[in-house]
Amino acid sequence: MASPFEVTIEEHGGAVHARLGGELDISTAPRLEESLLRVEADGPALLVIDLSGLDFMDSTGLRLLISADTRAREAGRRLVLVQGNDMVQRVLRLTRLDERLEIVADPGDLAVA
């Protein structure tokens, strides 16, 4: 049985943190996209997407992250991913998205960045 997908959105002074849990795939991606578009409408300077709670992410999830990054760049905002588990990181490495997207190991690192 697939693990349920969850999106938790929190705001911290100008930054929005979206924490993901479960499986991000073709069936759950529309929920994340809807949440991100709603958050982006407020124009946060920094959007953090935390992948550390994901058990699985497929190409639909990758496409969604690329779209969010493109929208952030076009709007002059910053999008940062918090690194996921080995499987998630492997997908990012294989697609070379780890070279295109800003990824941190720990959300605490953002205060310094």
N, C-alpha and C positions, 0 to 999 in steps of 0.2 A: 504494500500500500504506500502511495506517495505521501510524503510528509506535507502538512498544510503549509501554505505560503502566507507569510505575514509581512506587512510594511508598518513600521512605527515611525512617525514623523515627530521630531522635537525641534523647537527653535531655541537657539542660544545666541542672543545678541547679534543679529545680523547674519548669523549662519544657520542653515537648516540641516539637520542630520536625519537622514532616512536610513533606518536600520532594517535590513532584510533578513528573513528567516525562512527556512524550508527549501522548496524547490522553485527556481525561477525558470520557467519554460514557456512553451507556446500557449499553454492554457492559463498561466498566471501572469504573464507579461502585461496584458492589458490593464490589470489592476495597478501594477507599478507605474506604467506609463501615465495613467490617469492621475495618480498621486503626484508624480513628478511635475506634470503640466500644471496642476493646481498650485503646487509650491512655487514653481518658476514664475507664475503670474504675479507673485508678490515681489519679484526681482531681488532675491537674496544675493548678497555679494559673494557668498560662499555656500555651495551645496556639497554636503558630504554624503556619499552613499556607502554605507557599511555593509560589506559583503561577508563579514566574518561569521554571520549566522546562517549562511546558505549551505545546504547539503549538496545542491546540484544547480548548475546553470548551463543551459544549452545556447545554441546560436541565436535564438530569439532574444535571450537576455543580453547577449553581447551586442546585438544590433541596437537594443534599447539604450545601453550604456553609451554607445557611439553617438546615437542621436542626441542624448542628453548633453554629452560633451560638446558636440557641434553647436547646439543651441546656446550653451554657456559661453563658448568662445565668441560666437556672433554677437552676444549681448554684453561682452566684456566682463563676464563673471567667471568665477573659478569653480571648477568641479574637481573634487578629490574623492578617490575611492579608498576605503579601508580594506586592506588585503583580506582575501577569503582563505578557505582551506586549500590543501594541496591540489585538489581537483580543479577548483575554481582558478587558482593561480596558473595551473598547467594550461588551461584553456586560454587564458590571457597571454601566456608566453607563446604558445603555438601559433596564435593569430597575430603575434607581435604587438598586441594592444598594450602590453606592459611598457612598451617604448613610447606609445602615443599618449596614454592616459597617465595622470598623476596619481600614484598609488603610495599610500603610507602604511606601515605595519601597525601603527597604534594611533588612534584618534588624538591621543595626548600630544603627538608630534606636531599637530596642526597649530598649536599655540605658538610654536617656535617658527614654523614655516611662513 
